[in-house]
Structure formats: structure tokens, C-alpha cells
Amino acid sequence: MQGNTGDRVREVQCLLDSWGFDIGSAGVDGRFGPDTAKAVRSFQAWFGGLTIDGKVGANTWRRCGVDLIATVTGPPRPCGWPP
């Protein structure tokens, strides 16, 4: 996901930030850069059982409490929505 932009990135940034993972000084900006990747790796390590690669694949989305099909096909959820 690094290099991606948009609502899906914003959604994962919102989740990570709301759970206390440091997404960097830019905050929720919709750009998947090194700070977001680092936060994803921290989440993956904290959660356990995930490949720690900084990518938000199907398994990481599931562990975030997000139904991947709904996320891909439905509208983005607003920042701070409960999983």
C-alpha cells in the first residue's frame, strides 16, 4: 500500500491513530508513506499472527475488524467509526 492515496488509506490511518499507533506528524492525510507503514508494522507486531510487512492486506484488514469485501465495495467509513 505504500505510495497509495485516498479514502482507504485515510480509513486505516484513522483506525491506527484511534488505537494509539503513531502515524506521524502529518496525521490522517490519506497518503500511505513511511510513517503509516511503520504504524502498520507496529500494529501487526502488537496483534501477533500477522506477517510484519507494513502492508494492509486481507489478514491485516480482518485483524482491524474490517470486512474486506465491504471495505472494497462499499463506501469508506468516516474517521473514528467503530469496527
Secondary structure as UniProt FT lines:
FT   TURN            2..3
FT   HELIX           7..18
FT   TURN            19..20
FT   TURN            25..26
FT   HELIX           34..47
FT   HELIX           58..63
FT   TURN            64..65
FT   HELIX           68..73
FT   TURN            79..80
//
